[in-house]
Amino acid sequence: MKFVRLPVLIFSLVLQLSASDGYEQQLASTLSNHILVLRNFYTDALLKFDSDGKLTSNANPGFGPTDGRVFVHQVQLTPNKLTLTGTRPLYVFNQTKAIWEVRDTGRSVLIDIFLPPGEAADTTVPHLLNTVFMKQSELAKIKCSAEERQTLVDDLVKDHRVPTDAPKLPEVGSLDELHPYCLPGGDRAYRVGRGITAPRAKHAPDPSYSEAARQAKLEGTTVLLAVITPDGKRRRFRYNARSALVWLNLCVHSGMSWTCAQ
């Protein structure tokens, strides 16, 4: 599994590029090695959009902006199509440093955006990118505040230190009395406790153990932080807290097939 650390950077989709024979190179320089966020947070590996920026392929909307993130590796521009090739990044909590890091687990994604015929790419591509992906101004509105980020980090660190017999906070009467956690990427959800009951796993297969790991006698522990949607069938994005890296991809792949009930 290729496992590299990605720069935590959201690309601002306000392109001011002049028409030239090198426009594809300009696009590649601007988009490559940056994270874009798809509107509707589509989770699929192959996405196609028409010349108006409308989705034409079958796709599954995600829970939040983390699902819609794409780390762009390659940009290809032809007279009728813009193709972006990339991977889906994953947040990993570094327990030692008490910070979130963005990693690449190799889940590939290919996005085709068709261009209007007879129109210059340098005038149509910026508009299409803003139609398919969220703008920086939109992402800023859902971004976690510094206080929200620190609250989650403090809680994650505390969970590994507080004894199991520690006193519990009283239950609340309504959700209005709770503040949802703001997770990296801007997703928000309530944590189990204080009246929020844990979902019950209906189907939770163990991750597969690769033959190479078996021969090397490798062992490890991965802790997944997941959001369970009300239907219990899809936890739409995954985070990883304190993980043995060799297991990350296997555990996330297994977790994607879990289903739960209230």
C-alpha positions as CSV (number, residue, x, y, z in Angstrom):
1,M,0.0,0.0,0.0
2,K,1.4,3.4,-0.9
3,F,1.1,5.6,2.1
4,V,2.2,9.2,1.8
5,R,1.5,12.3,3.8
6,L,-0.4,15.0,1.9
7,P,-0.2,18.7,2.4
8,V,-3.3,20.0,4.2
9,L,-4.3,22.6,1.7
10,I,-7.7,23.4,0.1
11,F,-7.5,24.8,-3.4
12,S,-9.3,28.1,-4.1
13,L,-11.2,27.6,-7.3
14,V,-10.7,31.2,-8.6
15,L,-8.5,30.7,-11.6
16,Q,-7.1,33.6,-13.5
17,L,-5.2,32.0,-16.3
18,S,-4.6,33.4,-19.8
19,A,-5.3,31.4,-22.9
20,S,-2.1,29.8,-24.3
21,D,-0.8,26.6,-25.7
22,G,0.4,25.7,-22.2
23,Y,-3.0,26.0,-20.6
24,E,-2.9,22.3,-19.6
25,Q,0.4,22.8,-17.9
26,Q,-1.0,25.8,-16.1
27,L,-3.9,23.8,-14.9
28,A,-1.7,21.0,-13.8
29,S,0.5,23.4,-11.9
30,T,-2.5,24.9,-10.2
31,L,-4.5,21.8,-9.4
32,S,-2.0,19.0,-8.9
33,N,-1.1,18.1,-5.3
34,H,-4.0,20.1,-4.0
35,I,-7.3,18.9,-2.3
36,L,-10.6,19.7,-4.0
37,V,-14.0,19.1,-2.5
38,L,-16.8,17.8,-4.7
39,R,-20.3,19.3,-4.4
40,N,-22.7,16.8,-2.9
41,F,-19.6,15.0,-1.5
42,Y,-19.8,12.2,-4.1
43,T,-17.9,9.1,-2.9
44,D,-17.6,7.1,-6.2
45,A,-14.4,6.1,-7.9
46,L,-15.6,7.3,-11.4
47,L,-17.5,10.5,-11.9
48,K,-18.6,12.2,-15.2
49,F,-20.0,15.7,-15.7
50,D,-21.4,17.3,-18.8
51,S,-20.5,20.7,-20.3
52,D,-22.8,22.4,-17.8
53,G,-21.2,20.8,-14.8
54,K,-24.1,18.4,-14.2
55,L,-23.5,14.9,-13.1
56,T,-24.2,12.3,-15.8
57,S,-22.9,9.1,-14.1
58,N,-24.4,7.1,-11.3
59,A,-23.1,8.5,-8.0
60,N,-23.6,8.3,-4.2
61,P,-23.7,11.5,-2.3
62,G,-21.6,11.5,0.9
63,F,-22.4,12.6,4.4
64,G,-20.1,15.7,4.4
65,P,-17.2,17.5,2.9
66,T,-14.7,14.8,4.0
67,D,-16.4,12.3,1.7
68,G,-16.1,14.7,-1.2
69,R,-12.4,15.4,-0.9
70,V,-10.1,14.5,-3.8
71,F,-6.3,14.8,-3.8
72,V,-5.4,15.6,-7.4
73,H,-2.4,13.8,-8.9
74,Q,-2.8,14.3,-12.6
75,V,-4.6,16.8,-14.9
76,Q,-5.3,16.0,-18.6
77,L,-6.9,18.5,-20.9
78,T,-8.2,17.6,-24.4
79,P,-10.3,19.8,-26.8
80,N,-13.5,18.3,-25.4
81,K,-12.7,17.1,-21.9
82,L,-10.9,17.8,-18.6
83,T,-9.8,14.7,-16.7
84,L,-8.6,14.8,-13.1
85,T,-7.0,11.7,-11.6
86,G,-6.5,11.5,-7.9
87,T,-7.0,9.6,-4.7
88,R,-9.3,10.0,-1.6
89,P,-7.4,11.4,1.4
90,L,-8.0,10.1,4.9
91,Y,-7.6,11.9,8.2
92,V,-5.3,10.2,10.7
93,F,-5.0,11.3,14.3
94,N,-1.4,11.3,15.5
95,Q,-1.7,10.4,19.1
96,T,1.8,11.3,20.0
97,K,1.6,14.8,18.6
98,A,-2.1,15.2,19.3
99,I,-2.8,16.6,15.8
100,W,-4.7,15.5,12.7
101,E,-2.7,14.5,9.6
102,V,-4.0,14.0,6.1
103,R,-2.8,10.7,4.4
104,D,-3.3,9.0,1.1
105,T,-4.5,5.4,1.3
106,G,-4.5,4.9,-2.5
107,R,-8.3,4.9,-3.1
108,S,-8.3,6.1,-6.7
109,V,-10.8,8.5,-8.2
110,L,-11.2,9.7,-11.9
111,I,-13.3,12.7,-12.8
112,D,-14.2,13.6,-16.4
113,I,-15.6,17.0,-17.1
114,F,-16.8,17.6,-20.7
115,L,-16.2,21.0,-22.2
116,P,-18.6,23.0,-24.4
117,P,-17.7,22.6,-28.1
118,G,-16.2,25.6,-29.8
119,E,-15.4,27.6,-26.7
120,A,-12.0,28.4,-25.3
121,A,-10.9,26.1,-22.4
122,D,-9.4,29.0,-20.4
123,T,-12.9,30.6,-20.2
124,T,-15.0,27.5,-19.6
125,V,-12.8,25.4,-17.3
126,P,-12.8,27.9,-14.3
127,H,-16.6,28.1,-14.4
128,L,-16.9,24.3,-14.6
129,L,-14.5,23.7,-11.8
130,N,-16.5,26.1,-9.6
131,T,-19.7,24.2,-10.6
132,V,-18.3,20.7,-9.9
133,F,-16.3,21.6,-6.8
134,M,-16.9,23.8,-3.8
135,K,-15.4,27.3,-3.7
136,Q,-13.0,28.4,-1.0
137,S,-15.6,30.9,0.3
138,E,-18.1,28.1,0.8
139,L,-15.6,25.8,2.5
140,A,-14.7,28.7,4.9
141,K,-18.3,28.8,6.1
142,I,-18.2,25.1,7.3
143,K,-14.7,25.1,8.5
144,C,-14.1,24.2,12.2
145,S,-13.2,27.0,14.4
146,A,-9.9,26.9,16.4
147,E,-12.0,26.2,19.6
148,E,-13.9,23.4,17.9
149,R,-10.7,21.8,16.6
150,Q,-9.1,21.9,20.0
151,T,-12.2,20.5,21.7
152,L,-12.1,17.4,19.6
153,V,-8.3,16.9,20.0
154,D,-8.6,17.3,23.7
155,D,-11.4,14.7,23.8
156,L,-9.6,12.2,21.7
157,V,-6.5,12.4,23.9
158,K,-8.6,12.3,27.1
159,D,-10.4,9.1,26.0
160,H,-7.1,7.2,26.2
161,R,-6.3,8.4,29.7
162,V,-9.5,8.6,31.6
163,P,-10.2,5.4,33.6
164,T,-13.4,3.5,32.8
165,D,-14.8,4.1,36.2
166,A,-14.7,7.9,35.8
167,P,-18.0,9.6,36.6
168,K,-20.3,10.2,33.6
169,L,-22.1,13.4,32.8
170,P,-25.9,13.4,33.1
171,E,-28.1,12.7,30.1
172,V,-29.7,15.6,28.3
173,G,-33.4,16.1,27.5
174,S,-32.9,17.2,23.9
175,L,-30.2,17.8,21.3
176,D,-30.5,21.5,21.9
177,E,-28.5,20.9,25.0
178,L,-25.6,19.3,23.1
179,H,-23.0,20.8,20.8
180,P,-22.0,18.6,17.9
181,Y,-18.4,17.8,17.4
182,C,-16.7,19.4,14.4
183,L,-14.6,16.8,12.7
184,P,-11.7,17.6,10.4
185,G,-13.1,18.8,7.0
186,G,-16.1,20.5,8.6
187,D,-18.3,17.4,9.2
188,R,-20.4,17.7,12.4
189,A,-22.0,14.9,14.5
190,Y,-23.0,14.1,18.0
191,R,-20.8,11.8,20.1
192,V,-22.2,8.7,21.9
193,G,-23.1,9.6,25.5
194,R,-25.4,12.0,27.5
195,G,-28.5,10.4,25.9
196,I,-27.0,9.6,22.5
197,T,-27.0,5.9,22.4
198,A,-24.5,3.8,20.5
199,P,-25.7,2.0,17.3
200,R,-25.7,-1.7,17.3
201,A,-23.6,-3.4,14.7
202,K,-25.6,-5.8,12.5
203,H,-22.8,-6.6,10.1
204,A,-19.2,-5.9,11.1
205,P,-16.7,-8.2,9.3
206,D,-13.1,-8.3,10.5
207,P,-10.5,-6.8,8.2
208,S,-8.7,-9.4,6.0
209,Y,-5.2,-10.4,7.1
210,S,-2.8,-10.3,4.1
211,E,-0.5,-13.3,3.4
212,A,2.5,-11.0,3.4
213,A,1.6,-9.7,6.9
214,R,0.9,-13.3,8.1
215,Q,4.4,-14.5,6.9
216,A,6.0,-11.5,8.6
217,K,4.0,-12.1,11.8
218,L,2.9,-8.5,11.9
219,E,0.4,-7.3,14.5
220,G,-1.3,-4.0,15.0
221,T,-4.3,-2.1,16.2
222,T,-6.4,0.4,14.4
223,V,-9.1,2.6,16.0
224,L,-11.7,4.0,13.5
225,L,-13.7,7.1,14.3
226,A,-16.9,6.8,12.2
227,V,-20.2,8.7,11.8
228,I,-23.3,6.5,11.6
229,T,-26.2,8.0,9.7
230,P,-29.7,7.6,11.0
231,D,-30.5,4.7,8.6
232,G,-27.6,2.8,10.1
233,K,-26.5,1.5,6.7
234,R,-23.7,3.9,5.8
235,R,-21.2,5.6,7.9
236,R,-20.3,8.1,5.3
237,F,-16.7,9.1,6.2
238,R,-13.9,7.5,8.2
239,Y,-11.2,8.9,10.5
240,N,-8.4,7.0,12.0
241,A,-7.2,7.5,15.5
242,R,-3.9,6.0,16.7
243,S,-3.2,3.4,14.0
244,A,-0.6,0.9,13.1
245,L,-0.1,2.0,9.5
246,V,0.1,-1.4,8.0
247,W,-3.5,-2.0,8.9
248,L,-5.0,1.3,7.9
249,N,-6.2,0.5,4.4
250,L,-7.5,-3.0,5.3
251,C,-9.4,-1.7,8.3
252,V,-11.0,1.2,6.5
253,H,-12.0,-1.1,3.6
254,S,-13.6,-3.5,6.0
255,G,-15.3,-0.7,7.9
256,M,-17.0,0.5,4.7
257,S,-19.1,-2.6,4.6
258,W,-20.4,-2.3,8.2
259,T,-24.1,-1.8,8.8
260,C,-25.7,-0.8,12.1
261,A,-29.1,-0.4,13.8
262,Q,-30.4,1.9,16.5
